[in-house]
């Protein structure tokens, strides 16, 4: 899936953080029967954690209440969720060393080091980065999809879209533009 890559270099980089992680078994879930949870808040021997040194980026999305009020004004509602949004966003190669994990495939295997290639849910900056990617997508491609650009700019709450239109034809156009915009962004 390309979510992480094995680290082969012998020397430690200048900045590295090894994230504790564990699996959460959910046998009743069809989409994610085993979910990996990363703990970027775990302090190192210096007393610092990855989350304590990351900038959170701030809030760049509307308040949920405002989104809900706008949603209720529409005659026809459209609701969408970007599936596994954080896992779709690549981290720049120069920023991956603080996103390391150790892993053993089985009890008899040796320990291997990996670094994450995608945004990790649980890091302080993940919500900001996800929203910033959506804003960049609108800046880059929104002119081709004006209805979708408007909805993504004002009606997204994290990975959820609550929007709508006045009539069926407009709702269908909006849906088609949203699909095209998100598909063009790899979502």
C-alpha positions as CSV (number, residue, x, y, z in Angstrom):
1,X,0.0,0.0,0.0
2,X,3.0,2.3,0.2
3,X,2.3,3.6,3.7
4,X,5.8,3.0,4.9
5,X,9.3,2.1,3.7
6,X,12.0,0.1,5.3
7,X,15.0,2.0,6.6
8,X,18.4,0.4,5.6
9,X,20.9,3.1,6.6
10,X,23.2,2.2,9.5
11,X,23.6,5.7,11.0
12,X,20.9,7.5,12.9
13,X,19.6,10.7,11.2
14,X,19.9,14.1,13.1
15,X,16.2,14.0,14.0
16,X,14.4,10.7,14.6
17,X,11.5,9.6,16.6
18,X,10.3,6.0,17.0
19,X,6.5,6.0,17.4
20,X,5.0,3.4,19.7
21,X,2.1,1.6,18.1
22,X,-0.3,-1.3,18.6
23,X,-3.1,-3.0,16.9
24,X,-6.8,-2.7,17.9
25,X,-8.7,-5.8,16.8
26,X,-12.3,-5.1,15.8
27,X,-13.6,-8.4,14.4
28,X,-17.1,-6.9,13.8
29,X,-15.7,-4.2,11.4
30,X,-15.7,-5.1,7.7
31,X,-13.7,-2.1,6.7
32,X,-10.9,-2.2,9.3
33,X,-10.9,-5.5,11.3
34,X,-7.4,-4.6,12.6
35,X,-6.6,-0.9,13.0
36,X,-3.1,0.4,13.9
37,X,-2.9,3.1,16.6
38,X,0.2,5.3,16.7
39,X,1.2,7.2,19.9
40,X,3.0,10.4,18.9
41,X,2.4,11.7,22.4
42,X,4.7,9.2,24.1
43,X,7.7,11.0,25.6
44,X,11.3,10.0,24.8
45,X,14.2,9.8,27.3
46,X,14.5,13.6,26.8
47,X,10.9,14.1,28.1
48,X,9.7,15.4,24.7
49,X,7.3,13.6,22.4
50,X,6.8,14.1,18.7
51,X,3.5,15.9,19.3
52,X,5.2,18.3,21.9
53,X,7.6,19.6,19.2
54,X,5.2,19.6,16.2
55,X,3.3,22.8,15.3
56,X,-0.4,22.1,15.1
57,X,-0.9,24.5,12.3
58,X,-4.1,26.0,13.7
59,X,-7.7,25.6,12.6
60,X,-8.4,26.5,9.0
61,X,-11.9,25.0,8.7
62,X,-15.3,26.5,9.6
63,X,-17.0,25.6,12.8
64,X,-19.2,22.5,12.7
65,X,-22.2,24.5,13.8
66,X,-21.9,26.9,10.8
67,X,-21.5,24.0,8.4
68,X,-24.6,22.3,9.8
69,X,-26.6,25.6,9.5
70,X,-25.6,25.9,5.8
71,X,-26.4,22.3,5.2
72,X,-29.9,22.7,6.5
73,X,-30.6,25.6,4.0
74,X,-30.3,23.2,1.1
75,X,-33.4,21.5,-0.4
76,X,-31.3,18.5,-1.4
77,X,-28.5,17.4,0.9
78,X,-25.2,15.7,-0.1
79,X,-23.1,14.0,2.4
80,X,-19.7,12.5,1.7
81,X,-16.7,11.1,3.5
82,X,-13.2,10.9,2.2
83,X,-12.2,7.3,3.1
84,X,-8.9,7.0,5.0
85,X,-8.0,10.6,4.2
86,X,-4.9,10.9,6.3
87,X,-3.5,7.7,4.6
88,X,-3.8,9.3,1.2
89,X,-1.5,12.3,1.9
90,X,2.2,11.8,1.4
91,X,4.8,13.2,3.7
92,X,7.7,14.9,2.1
93,X,10.7,12.6,2.1
94,X,12.8,15.0,4.1
95,X,10.2,14.9,6.9
96,X,9.9,11.2,7.4
97,X,12.6,10.4,9.9
98,X,10.5,11.6,12.9
99,X,7.8,9.1,11.7
100,X,9.7,5.9,12.4
101,X,8.5,2.6,13.8
102,X,10.0,-0.7,14.6
103,X,8.3,-3.9,13.3
104,X,8.6,-7.6,13.5
105,X,6.6,-9.6,10.9
106,X,6.7,-12.7,13.2
107,X,8.1,-13.7,16.5
108,X,11.1,-15.4,14.8
109,X,12.0,-12.4,12.5
110,X,14.5,-9.8,13.4
111,X,13.4,-6.2,14.2
112,X,13.2,-3.9,11.2
113,X,12.9,-0.1,11.1
114,X,10.4,1.6,8.9
115,X,9.5,5.3,8.3
116,X,5.9,6.3,7.4
117,X,5.3,7.8,4.0
118,X,1.8,9.1,4.8
119,X,0.4,11.5,7.4
120,X,0.0,9.6,10.7
121,X,-3.4,9.9,12.5
122,X,-2.6,10.9,16.0
123,X,0.1,13.5,15.2
124,X,-0.7,17.0,16.3
125,X,-0.4,18.4,12.8
126,X,-2.5,15.8,11.0
127,X,-5.8,17.6,11.0
128,X,-4.2,20.8,9.8
129,X,-2.3,19.1,7.0
130,X,-5.4,17.3,5.8
131,X,-7.4,20.5,5.6
132,X,-4.4,22.3,4.0
133,X,-4.3,19.6,1.3
134,X,-8.0,20.2,0.5
135,X,-7.4,24.0,0.3
136,X,-4.5,23.4,-2.0
137,X,-6.6,21.1,-4.2
138,X,-9.2,23.8,-4.5
139,X,-6.5,26.4,-5.4
140,X,-4.9,24.1,-8.0
141,X,-8.0,22.6,-9.6
142,X,-11.0,24.5,-8.3
143,X,-11.3,26.7,-11.4
144,X,-12.2,23.5,-13.3
145,X,-14.9,22.5,-10.8
146,X,-16.5,25.7,-9.4
147,X,-19.4,24.1,-7.6
148,X,-17.1,21.5,-6.0
149,X,-14.5,24.2,-5.1
150,X,-17.2,26.2,-3.2
151,X,-18.5,23.2,-1.3
152,X,-15.0,21.9,-0.3
153,X,-14.0,25.4,0.7
154,X,-16.9,26.0,3.0
155,X,-18.7,22.7,3.8
156,X,-15.9,20.3,4.8
157,X,-15.4,19.3,8.4
158,X,-12.2,17.2,8.5
159,X,-12.9,14.4,6.0
160,X,-16.7,14.8,6.0
161,X,-18.6,16.9,3.5
162,X,-22.1,18.3,4.4
163,X,-23.4,20.3,1.4
164,X,-26.3,20.4,-0.9
165,X,-28.2,22.2,-3.7
166,X,-31.5,23.8,-4.4
167,X,-32.6,21.2,-7.0
168,X,-31.9,17.7,-8.3
169,X,-30.0,18.9,-11.4
170,X,-27.7,21.2,-9.4
171,X,-27.1,18.4,-6.8
172,X,-26.2,16.0,-9.7
173,X,-23.8,18.6,-11.2
174,X,-22.2,19.2,-7.7
175,X,-21.8,15.5,-7.1
176,X,-20.1,15.0,-10.5
177,X,-17.7,17.9,-9.9
178,X,-16.9,16.7,-6.4
179,X,-16.0,13.2,-7.7
180,X,-13.9,14.7,-10.5
181,X,-12.1,17.1,-8.1
182,X,-11.3,14.5,-5.5
183,X,-10.3,11.9,-8.1
184,X,-7.9,14.4,-9.6
185,X,-6.4,14.9,-6.2
186,X,-6.0,11.1,-5.7
187,X,-8.8,10.7,-3.2
